[in-house]
């Protein structure tokens, strides 16, 4: 919650600097409250910054829908290549267990 408050304070300062009035919509509070909850990690993302500490963190992350990739770059992506792999079976000999065996 402290991080959320710090971000809000930064945004408020930026709005004041460019003389934009701060306004809130009570109807959008549910979306904000649920924004921190990630049930399923996205397969495709775009990020602005990668921070490397003892772990790697992406900042300013936005999820991409697979069909967006096909729409924007059909010469590079095909829907069969970007769709969710969880719905497909892995071929024999491919996957984490086979990698461990090969090591």
Buried (B, 14 or more C-beta within 10 A) or exposed (E): EEEEEEEEEEEEEEEEEEEEEEEEEEEEEEEEEEEEEEEEEEBEEEEEEEEEEEEEEEEEEEEBEBEEBBEEEEEEBEEEEBBEEEEEEEEEEEEEEEEEEEE
